[in-house]
Amino acid sequence: MEMNTAIKALAALAQEIRLTIFRALAQAGESGLSAGQLAKELNIPNATLSFHLKELSHAELIIARQKSRFIFYSANFATMNELLSYLTENCCTGTLCNIADVCCDEKSS
C-alpha cells in the first residue's frame, strides 16, 4: 500500500460516525448491510449516512453492490488488511512479533 492510500484510509476512519459505520460493516461480514439497515441500526439520518458512506467508499474501505432496489455495503477486507499490514510492516524491527511478547507477562506482575 502506498503512503497516500494509507493516509486517505486513515483520514476516512478518523471520524466517529465513519468509524462506527466501518466497524458495523466489518462485523456484518461479507454479506454486509443495506443502507436502510445501517441507518436504522446506527440511528443515522439518511443524508448523513450517504455522506459518510461516500467518504468510506472513496477511501476504498467499503464496497457497494446493488441487489434489486437496495444497495448493500460491506467492508472491503482486502483494503483493511493492506492497511493493517502497512501499519505493522516495520513492527518489531522487521521480525515477526507476538503481542504477548510486547505486553507485560502476567506472571511477572
Summary of the structure (lengths in Angstrom):
residues: 109
radius of gyration: 17.0
end to end distance: 38.8
largest distance: 58.3
contacts: 275
relative contact order: 0.15
helix: 62%
strand: 13%
